Each structure stands twice: as C-alpha cells, then as structure tokens.
C-alpha cells in the first residue's frame, strides 16, 4: 500500500480553519502532581495465592489418592539400572526443555511429540518436560503429569525418565534420556 505525501496547507486553508474554530484562549501550563506514583502490585498473583487455601479445602477427591508429589520413574528393558540412578542424581546435562502449563491434554500431547522430534533432529540426549504437579486440576487429578508419563513410556526413543531434581522442578517435571 502506497502512502500519499501529506497535502501542503495553503494560506486559504489556514484562514478557513481559523475562521471555523473561532477565537482561541491559551491555557496556562499545569504543574504535575507532587506525589509519586504508587509502586505496581501483582494483583492477580496475590488473588491466586489467596485463593489456593480455599481451593484445597473444596477438593472433591481424596488428596491422598492423588499422584501429586509422587516421583515418576521409568527405565526401558535392556538398559542398566545405573542410567536411571544417574538421571535421578542429575548427572546428565539437560539440553533443552518445554513447559506444558496452561495446555490442554491434546495440545500437550502434540507439543511433546514435536519437542521430542526436534530433540532427535538436533541430537539432544537429555531434555526436560515441565508438566506441573496438577494442584489446580480439581477432581481430575494431575492431567498433564499422567499424560506425560503415559506418552513417554510408549515411545521407542525414550530410554529412561525420572522426576527432576528439586531445583529443576521436582515432581512437576521429568528429565528424559533419549536414544542417540
């Protein structure tokens, strides 16, 4: 789309404009208020945090039966147990990660498949998938955690996976060891 250059204002145009608006009174400059602006606050974060205790009390299921807090762990048959122990101890360097928070199950499944395909293309051997702990999943339990566990167990390119170390997301994430 081409832009037209602005039209030049002729003396006739300026005179017509002044005649149309009439006499003008100049305003005095106004001093800005002396009080500083208040510091910004994270209202939504505060509201979310305040809502958590009430949501935990309203749970329609027994939290003791839910898998939240339980570690995920898997080692494909034929591989030494040493690999899984090393993975749990954080002895493999995580080369990339994805975060599934705020995704529904279908989007998370597609994202995991695409992420692992990219990992294979790039030759990554160890990746992390952050699925969350499912604390706000209400009665359905940790949807993305269960989905991630099920999907990874079915994939031929996954050698092992284990819940991440606490500083990497703990039971809200898994570290995955992939075939070369």
MARBA-3410 file (N, C-alpha, C, O; in Angstrom, 1 decimal):
180
0.8,-1.2,0.0,0.0,0.0,0.0,0.9,1.2,0.0,1.8,1.4,0.9 ~ 0.7,2.1,-1.0,1.5,3.3,-1.1,0.9,4.4,-0.2,-0.3,4.5,0.0 ~ 1.8,5.1,0.4,1.3,6.3,1.2,1.5,7.5,0.4,2.4,7.8,-0.3 ~ 0.4,8.3,0.5,0.5,9.6,-0.2,1.2,10.6,0.7,1.1,10.6,1.9 ~ 2.0,11.5,0.0,2.6,12.5,0.8,1.6,13.5,1.4,0.5,13.7,0.7
1.8,14.1,2.5,0.8,15.0,3.1,0.6,16.2,2.2,1.5,16.7,1.6 ~ -0.7,16.6,2.1,-1.0,17.8,1.3,-0.4,19.0,1.9,-0.4,19.1,3.2 ~ 0.0,19.9,1.1,0.5,21.2,1.7,-0.7,22.1,2.1,-1.7,22.1,1.4 ~ -0.5,22.8,3.2,-1.5,23.7,3.7,-1.3,25.1,3.0,-0.3,25.7,3.2 ~ -2.3,25.5,2.3,-2.2,26.8,1.7,-2.7,27.9,2.7,-3.3,27.6,3.7
-2.5,29.1,2.3,-2.9,30.2,3.2,-4.4,30.3,3.3,-5.0,30.6,4.3 ~ -5.1,29.9,2.2,-6.6,29.9,2.2,-7.1,28.8,3.2,-8.0,29.0,3.9 ~ -6.4,27.6,3.1,-6.8,26.6,4.1,-6.6,27.0,5.5,-7.5,26.7,6.3 ~ -5.5,27.6,5.8,-5.2,28.1,7.2,-6.3,29.1,7.6,-6.7,29.0,8.8 ~ -6.6,30.0,6.7,-7.6,31.1,7.1,-9.0,30.4,7.3,-9.7,30.8,8.3
-9.4,29.5,6.5,-10.6,28.8,6.7,-10.7,28.1,8.0,-11.7,28.1,8.7 ~ -9.6,27.4,8.4,-9.5,26.7,9.6,-9.7,27.7,10.8,-10.5,27.4,11.7 ~ -9.0,28.8,10.8,-9.1,29.7,11.9,-10.4,30.3,12.0,-10.9,30.6,13.1 ~ -11.1,30.6,10.8,-12.5,31.1,10.8,-13.4,30.1,11.4,-14.4,30.4,12.1 ~ -13.2,28.8,11.1,-14.1,27.7,11.6,-14.0,27.5,13.1,-15.1,27.3,13.7
-12.8,27.6,13.7,-12.7,27.3,15.1,-13.0,28.6,16.0,-13.2,28.5,17.2 ~ -12.8,29.7,15.4,-13.1,30.9,16.1,-11.9,31.4,17.0,-10.8,30.9,16.8 ~ -12.2,32.2,18.0,-11.1,32.7,18.8,-10.6,31.6,19.8,-11.4,30.8,20.2 ~ -9.4,31.7,20.0,-8.7,30.6,20.9,-8.2,31.3,22.1,-7.6,32.4,22.1 ~ -8.3,30.6,23.3,-7.8,31.1,24.5,-6.7,30.1,24.9,-6.9,28.9,25.0
-5.5,30.6,25.1,-4.4,29.8,25.5,-4.5,29.4,27.0,-4.8,30.2,27.9 ~ -4.2,28.1,27.3,-4.3,27.6,28.6,-2.9,27.7,29.3,-1.9,27.6,28.7 ~ -3.0,28.0,30.6,-1.7,28.1,31.4,-1.2,26.7,31.6,-2.0,25.7,31.7 ~ 0.1,26.5,31.7,0.8,25.2,31.9,0.4,24.7,33.3,0.3,25.5,34.3 ~ 0.1,23.5,33.4,-0.3,22.9,34.7,0.9,22.1,35.3,1.6,21.3,34.5
1.2,22.3,36.5,2.2,21.6,37.2,1.8,20.1,37.4,0.7,19.9,37.8 ~ 2.7,19.2,37.2,2.3,17.8,37.5,2.2,17.6,39.0,2.8,18.4,39.8 ~ 1.4,16.6,39.5,1.2,16.4,40.9,2.5,16.1,41.6,3.4,15.4,41.0 ~ 2.6,16.5,42.8,3.9,16.3,43.6,4.0,14.9,44.1,5.2,14.4,44.3 ~ 2.9,14.2,44.3,3.0,12.8,44.9,3.5,11.8,43.9,3.1,11.9,42.7
4.4,11.0,44.2,4.9,10.0,43.3,3.9,8.9,43.0,3.0,8.7,43.8 ~ 4.0,8.3,41.9,3.1,7.2,41.5,3.3,6.0,42.5,4.4,5.8,42.9 ~ 2.3,5.3,42.8,2.5,4.1,43.7,3.2,3.0,42.9,3.1,3.0,41.7 ~ 3.9,2.2,43.7,4.6,1.1,43.1,3.6,0.1,42.5,2.5,-0.1,43.1 ~ 3.9,-0.5,41.4,3.0,-1.5,40.8,2.9,-2.8,41.7,3.9,-3.1,42.4
1.7,-3.4,41.8,1.5,-4.6,42.6,0.9,-5.7,41.7,0.2,-5.4,40.7 ~ 1.3,-6.9,41.9,0.8,-8.0,41.2,-0.5,-8.5,41.8,-0.5,-9.4,42.5 ~ -1.6,-7.8,41.4,-2.9,-8.1,42.0,-3.3,-9.5,41.7,-3.9,-10.2,42.5 ~ -3.1,-10.0,40.4,-3.6,-11.3,40.1,-2.8,-12.4,40.8,-3.4,-13.4,41.3 ~ -1.5,-12.2,41.0,-0.7,-13.1,41.8,-1.2,-13.2,43.2,-1.4,-14.3,43.7
-1.5,-12.1,43.8,-2.0,-12.0,45.2,-3.3,-12.7,45.3,-3.6,-13.5,46.2 ~ -4.2,-12.5,44.3,-5.5,-13.1,44.3,-5.4,-14.6,44.1,-6.1,-15.4,44.8 ~ -4.5,-15.1,43.2,-4.3,-16.5,43.0,-3.8,-17.2,44.3,-4.3,-18.2,44.7 ~ -2.8,-16.6,44.9,-2.2,-17.1,46.1,-3.3,-17.2,47.2,-3.3,-18.1,48.0 ~ -4.1,-16.1,47.3,-5.1,-16.1,48.4,-6.2,-17.1,48.1,-6.8,-17.6,49.1
-6.4,-17.5,46.9,-7.5,-18.5,46.6,-7.0,-19.9,46.8,-7.9,-20.8,46.9 ~ -5.8,-20.2,46.8,-5.3,-21.6,46.9,-5.8,-22.3,48.2,-6.3,-23.4,48.1 ~ -5.7,-21.7,49.4,-6.2,-22.5,50.6,-7.6,-22.9,50.5,-8.0,-24.0,50.9 ~ -8.5,-22.0,49.9,-9.9,-22.3,49.8,-10.1,-23.4,48.8,-11.0,-24.3,49.0 ~ -9.3,-23.4,47.7,-9.5,-24.4,46.7,-9.0,-25.7,47.2,-9.7,-26.8,46.9
-8.0,-25.8,48.0,-7.6,-27.0,48.6,-8.6,-27.6,49.6,-8.7,-28.8,49.7 ~ -9.3,-26.7,50.3,-10.4,-27.2,51.2,-11.6,-27.7,50.4,-12.4,-28.6,50.9 ~ -11.8,-27.2,49.2,-13.0,-27.6,48.4,-12.8,-28.8,47.5,-13.7,-29.1,46.7 ~ -11.7,-29.5,47.6,-11.4,-30.6,46.7,-12.5,-31.7,46.9,-12.8,-32.0,48.0 ~ -12.9,-32.2,45.8,-14.0,-33.2,45.8,-13.3,-34.6,45.7,-14.0,-35.6,45.3
-12.1,-34.7,46.0,-11.4,-36.0,46.0,-10.4,-36.1,47.1,-10.2,-35.1,47.8 ~ -9.9,-37.3,47.4,-9.0,-37.5,48.5,-7.6,-37.2,48.0,-7.1,-38.0,47.2 ~ -6.9,-36.2,48.5,-5.6,-35.9,48.0,-4.6,-37.0,48.3,-3.6,-37.1,47.6 ~ -4.9,-37.9,49.2,-4.0,-39.0,49.5,-4.0,-40.0,48.4,-3.0,-40.7,48.2 ~ -5.1,-40.0,47.6,-5.1,-41.0,46.5,-4.5,-40.4,45.2,-4.3,-41.1,44.2
-4.3,-39.1,45.2,-3.8,-38.4,44.0,-2.3,-38.6,43.9,-1.6,-38.8,44.9 ~ -1.7,-38.7,42.7,-0.3,-38.9,42.5,0.6,-37.7,42.7,1.8,-37.8,42.5 ~ 0.0,-36.6,43.0,0.8,-35.4,43.2,1.9,-35.6,44.3,1.6,-36.1,45.3 ~ 3.1,-35.2,44.0,4.2,-35.4,44.9,4.9,-36.7,44.7,6.1,-36.9,45.2 ~ 4.3,-37.7,44.0,5.0,-38.9,43.8,5.9,-38.7,42.6,5.6,-38.0,41.6
7.1,-39.3,42.7,8.1,-39.2,41.6,7.8,-40.2,40.5,7.3,-41.3,40.7 ~ 8.0,-39.7,39.3,7.9,-40.5,38.1,9.2,-41.2,37.8,10.3,-40.5,38.1 ~ 9.2,-42.4,37.4,10.5,-43.1,37.1,10.2,-44.2,36.1,9.2,-44.9,36.3 ~ 11.1,-44.3,35.2,11.0,-45.4,34.1,12.3,-45.7,33.5,13.1,-44.8,33.3 ~ 12.6,-47.0,33.3,13.8,-47.4,32.6,13.3,-48.5,31.6,12.7,-49.5,32.0
13.7,-48.3,30.4,13.3,-49.3,29.3,14.1,-50.6,29.6,15.2,-50.6,30.0 ~ 13.4,-51.7,29.3,14.0,-53.0,29.5,15.3,-53.1,28.6,15.3,-52.6,27.5 ~ 16.3,-53.8,29.2,17.6,-54.0,28.5,18.6,-52.9,28.8,19.8,-53.0,28.3 ~ 18.3,-51.9,29.5,19.3,-50.9,29.9,19.7,-51.0,31.3,18.9,-51.4,32.2 ~ 20.9,-50.7,31.7,21.4,-50.9,33.1,20.7,-49.9,34.0,20.4,-48.7,33.7
20.4,-50.3,35.2,19.8,-49.5,36.3,20.7,-48.3,36.6,20.2,-47.3,37.1 ~ 22.0,-48.4,36.3,22.9,-47.3,36.6,22.4,-46.0,35.8,22.6,-44.9,36.4 ~ 21.9,-46.2,34.6,21.4,-45.0,33.8,20.3,-44.3,34.6,20.4,-43.0,34.6 ~ 19.4,-45.0,35.1,18.3,-44.4,35.8,18.8,-43.7,37.1,18.3,-42.6,37.4 ~ 19.7,-44.3,37.8,20.3,-43.7,39.0,21.0,-42.4,38.7,20.9,-41.4,39.4
21.8,-42.4,37.6,22.5,-41.2,37.1,21.5,-40.1,36.7,21.7,-38.9,37.0 ~ 20.4,-40.5,36.1,19.4,-39.5,35.7,18.8,-38.9,36.9,18.6,-37.6,36.9 ~ 18.4,-39.7,37.9,17.8,-39.1,39.1,18.7,-38.2,39.9,18.3,-37.3,40.5 ~ 20.0,-38.5,39.8,21.0,-37.7,40.5,21.4,-36.4,39.8,22.1,-35.6,40.3 ~ 20.9,-36.3,38.6,21.2,-35.0,37.8,22.5,-35.1,37.1,23.1,-34.0,36.9
23.0,-36.2,36.8,24.3,-36.4,36.2,24.3,-36.2,34.7,25.4,-36.3,34.1 ~ 23.2,-36.0,34.1,23.1,-35.7,32.7,22.7,-34.2,32.5,21.9,-33.7,33.3 ~ 23.3,-33.6,31.6,23.1,-32.2,31.3,21.8,-32.0,30.5,21.7,-32.6,29.4 ~ 20.8,-31.3,31.0,19.6,-31.0,30.2,19.9,-30.0,29.1,20.4,-28.9,29.3 ~ 19.6,-30.5,27.9,20.0,-29.7,26.7,18.9,-28.7,26.2,19.1,-27.7,25.6
17.6,-29.0,26.6,16.5,-28.1,26.3,15.3,-28.5,27.1,15.3,-29.6,27.7 ~ 14.3,-27.7,27.2,13.1,-28.0,28.0,11.9,-27.4,27.4,12.0,-26.4,26.6 ~ 10.7,-27.9,27.7,9.4,-27.3,27.4,8.6,-27.2,28.6,8.8,-28.0,29.6 ~ 7.6,-26.3,28.6,6.7,-26.1,29.7,5.3,-26.3,29.2,4.8,-25.6,28.3 ~ 4.6,-27.3,29.8,3.2,-27.6,29.3,2.1,-26.9,30.1,0.9,-27.1,29.9
2.5,-26.1,31.1,1.5,-25.3,31.9,0.5,-24.6,31.0,0.9,-24.1,29.9 ~ -0.7,-24.6,31.4,-1.8,-23.9,30.7,-2.3,-24.6,29.4,-3.1,-24.1,28.7 ~ -1.7,-25.8,29.1,-2.1,-26.5,27.9,-3.2,-27.5,28.3,-3.3,-28.0,29.4 ~ -4.1,-27.8,27.3,-5.0,-28.9,27.5,-4.3,-30.2,27.1,-3.2,-30.2,26.6 ~ -4.9,-31.4,27.3,-4.2,-32.6,27.0,-3.8,-32.8,25.5,-2.8,-33.3,25.2
-4.7,-32.4,24.6,-4.4,-32.5,23.2,-3.2,-31.7,22.8,-2.3,-32.1,22.1 ~ -3.2,-30.4,23.3,-2.1,-29.5,22.9,-0.8,-30.1,23.5,0.3,-30.0,22.9 ~ -0.9,-30.6,24.8,0.3,-31.1,25.4,0.9,-32.3,24.7,2.1,-32.4,24.5 ~ 0.0,-33.2,24.3,0.4,-34.4,23.5,1.1,-34.0,22.2,2.2,-34.5,21.9 ~ 0.6,-33.1,21.5,1.2,-32.6,20.2,2.5,-31.9,20.5,3.5,-32.1,19.8
2.6,-31.1,21.6,3.8,-30.4,21.9,4.9,-31.3,22.3,6.1,-31.2,21.9 ~ 4.6,-32.4,23.1,5.6,-33.4,23.5,6.1,-34.1,22.3,7.3,-34.3,22.1 ~ 5.3,-34.5,21.4,5.7,-35.2,20.1,6.6,-34.3,19.3,7.6,-34.8,18.8 ~ 6.2,-33.1,19.1,7.0,-32.1,18.3,8.4,-31.9,19.0,9.4,-31.8,18.3 ~ 8.3,-31.7,20.3,9.6,-31.4,21.0,10.5,-32.6,21.0,11.7,-32.4,20.8
10.1,-33.8,21.1,10.9,-35.0,21.1,11.4,-35.2,19.6,12.6,-35.7,19.5 ~ 10.6,-34.9,18.6,11.1,-35.0,17.2,12.2,-34.0,17.0,13.2,-34.3,16.3 ~ 12.1,-32.8,17.5,13.1,-31.8,17.4,14.4,-32.2,18.1,15.5,-32.0,17.7 ~ 14.2,-32.8,19.3,15.4,-33.3,20.1,16.1,-34.3,19.3,17.4,-34.3,19.3 ~ 15.4,-35.2,18.6,16.0,-36.2,17.8,16.8,-35.6,16.6,17.9,-36.0,16.4
16.2,-34.6,16.0,16.8,-34.0,14.8,18.1,-33.3,15.3,19.1,-33.3,14.5 ~ 18.1,-32.7,16.4,19.2,-31.9,16.9,20.3,-32.7,17.6,21.3,-32.2,18.0 ~ 20.0,-34.0,17.9,20.9,-34.9,18.5,21.0,-34.7,20.0,22.0,-35.0,20.6 ~ 19.9,-34.1,20.6,19.9,-34.0,22.1,19.7,-35.3,22.7,18.9,-36.1,22.3 ~ 20.4,-35.6,23.8,20.2,-36.8,24.5,19.4,-36.7,25.8,18.8,-37.7,26.3
19.4,-35.5,26.4,18.7,-35.3,27.7,17.9,-34.0,27.6,18.4,-33.0,27.4 ~ 16.6,-34.1,27.9,15.7,-33.0,27.8,14.8,-33.0,29.1,14.7,-34.0,29.7 ~ 14.2,-31.9,29.3,13.2,-31.8,30.5,11.9,-31.4,30.0,11.7,-30.5,29.1 ~ 10.8,-32.0,30.5,9.5,-31.6,30.2,8.8,-31.2,31.6,8.7,-32.0,32.5 ~ 8.4,-29.9,31.6,7.7,-29.4,32.8,6.2,-29.6,32.6,5.6,-29.0,31.7
5.6,-30.5,33.4,4.2,-30.8,33.3,3.4,-30.2,34.4,2.2,-30.2,34.3 ~ 4.0,-29.8,35.5,3.3,-29.2,36.6,2.9,-30.4,37.6,3.0,-31.6,37.2 ~ 2.4,-30.0,38.7,2.1,-31.0,39.7,0.6,-31.3,39.8,0.1,-32.2,40.5 ~ -0.2,-30.6,39.0,-1.7,-30.8,39.0,-2.4,-30.4,40.2,-3.5,-30.9,40.5 ~ -1.9,-29.4,40.9,-2.5,-28.9,42.1,-3.8,-28.2,41.9,-4.7,-28.2,42.8
-4.0,-27.7,40.7,-5.3,-27.0,40.4,-6.2,-27.8,39.5,-7.1,-27.2,38.9 ~ -5.9,-29.1,39.3,-6.7,-29.9,38.4,-8.0,-30.4,39.0,-8.7,-31.1,38.4 ~ -8.3,-30.0,40.2,-9.5,-30.3,40.9,-9.6,-31.9,41.0,-8.7,-32.5,41.3 ~ -10.8,-32.4,40.8,-11.1,-33.8,41.0,-10.4,-34.7,39.9,-10.3,-35.9,40.1 ~ -10.0,-34.2,38.8,-9.5,-35.0,37.7,-8.0,-35.4,38.0,-7.5,-36.3,37.4
-7.4,-34.8,39.0,-6.0,-35.1,39.3,-5.0,-34.5,38.4,-5.5,-33.7,37.5 ~ -3.8,-34.8,38.5,-2.7,-34.2,37.6,-2.8,-34.7,36.2,-2.1,-35.7,35.8 ~ -3.6,-34.1,35.4,-3.8,-34.5,34.0,-2.5,-34.5,33.2,-2.2,-35.6,32.6 ~ -1.8,-33.5,33.1,-0.6,-33.4,32.3,0.5,-34.3,32.8,1.3,-34.8,32.0 ~ 0.6,-34.5,34.1,1.6,-35.4,34.7,1.4,-36.8,34.2,2.3,-37.5,33.8
0.1,-37.3,34.4,-0.3,-38.6,34.0,-0.1,-38.8,32.5,0.4,-39.8,32.0 ~ -0.5,-37.8,31.7,-0.4,-37.8,30.2,1.1,-38.0,29.8,1.5,-38.8,29.0 ~ 2.0,-37.2,30.4,3.4,-37.2,30.1,4.0,-38.6,30.4,4.7,-39.1,29.6 ~ 3.7,-39.1,31.6,4.1,-40.4,32.0,3.7,-41.5,31.0,4.5,-42.3,30.5 ~ 2.4,-41.5,30.6,1.9,-42.5,29.7,2.6,-42.4,28.3,2.9,-43.4,27.7
2.7,-41.1,27.8,3.3,-40.9,26.4,4.7,-41.3,26.4,5.2,-42.0,25.4 ~ 5.5,-41.0,27.4,6.9,-41.3,27.4,7.2,-42.8,27.5,8.1,-43.3,26.9 ~ 6.4,-43.5,28.2,6.5,-45.0,28.3,6.3,-45.7,27.0,6.8,-46.8,26.8 ~ 5.5,-45.1,26.1,5.1,-45.7,24.8,6.1,-45.4,23.7,6.1,-46.0,22.7 ~ 7.0,-44.4,23.9,7.9,-44.0,22.9,9.1,-44.9,22.8,9.8,-45.2,23.8
9.5,-45.3,21.6,10.7,-46.2,21.4,12.0,-45.4,21.6,13.0,-46.0,21.9 ~ 12.0,-44.1,21.4,13.2,-43.3,21.5,13.5,-42.9,23.0,14.5,-42.3,23.2 ~ 12.7,-43.2,23.9,12.9,-42.9,25.3,13.6,-44.1,26.0,13.0,-45.2,26.1 ~ 14.8,-43.8,26.6,15.5,-44.9,27.3,15.0,-44.9,28.8,14.7,-45.9,29.3 ~ 14.9,-43.7,29.3,14.5,-43.5,30.7,14.0,-42.1,31.0,14.3,-41.2,30.2
13.2,-42.0,32.1,12.9,-40.7,32.6,12.6,-40.8,34.1,12.3,-41.8,34.6 ~ 12.8,-39.6,34.7,12.6,-39.6,36.2,12.2,-38.2,36.5,12.6,-37.2,35.8 ~ 11.5,-38.0,37.6,11.2,-36.7,38.1,12.5,-35.9,38.3,13.5,-36.4,38.7 ~ 12.4,-34.6,38.0,13.5,-33.7,38.1,14.0,-33.5,39.5,13.2,-33.7,40.5 ~ 15.2,-33.0,39.7,15.7,-32.6,41.0,14.9,-31.4,41.4,14.3,-30.7,40.6
14.8,-31.1,42.8,14.0,-30.0,43.3,14.3,-28.7,42.6,13.4,-27.9,42.3 ~ 15.6,-28.4,42.3,15.9,-27.1,41.7,15.5,-27.1,40.2,15.6,-26.0,39.6 ~ 15.1,-28.2,39.6,14.7,-28.2,38.2,13.2,-28.4,38.0,12.8,-28.6,36.9 ~ 12.5,-28.4,39.1,11.1,-28.5,39.0,10.5,-29.7,39.9,9.3,-29.8,40.0 ~ 11.3,-30.5,40.4,10.9,-31.6,41.3,9.9,-32.5,40.6,10.1,-32.9,39.5
8.8,-32.8,41.4,7.8,-33.7,40.8,6.9,-33.1,39.8,6.0,-33.7,39.3 ~ 7.2,-31.8,39.5,6.4,-31.1,38.5,7.1,-31.1,37.1,6.7,-30.4,36.2 ~ 8.2,-31.9,37.0,8.9,-32.0,35.7,9.6,-33.4,35.7,9.8,-34.0,36.7 ~ 9.9,-33.8,34.4,10.6,-35.0,34.2,11.8,-34.7,33.4,11.8,-33.9,32.5 ~ 12.9,-35.4,33.7,14.1,-35.4,32.9,14.1,-36.6,32.0,14.0,-37.7,32.6
14.3,-36.5,30.7,14.1,-37.6,29.8,15.4,-37.9,29.1,16.1,-37.0,28.6 ~ 15.8,-39.2,29.1,17.1,-39.6,28.5,16.6,-40.3,27.2,15.8,-41.3,27.2 ~ 17.2,-39.8,26.1,16.8,-40.3,24.7,17.9,-41.1,24.1,19.0,-41.0,24.4 ~ 17.5,-42.0,23.1,18.4,-42.8,22.4,19.3,-41.8,21.5,18.8,-40.8,21.1 ~ 20.5,-42.3,21.2,21.4,-41.5,20.3,20.8,-41.4,18.9,21.4,-40.8,18.0
END
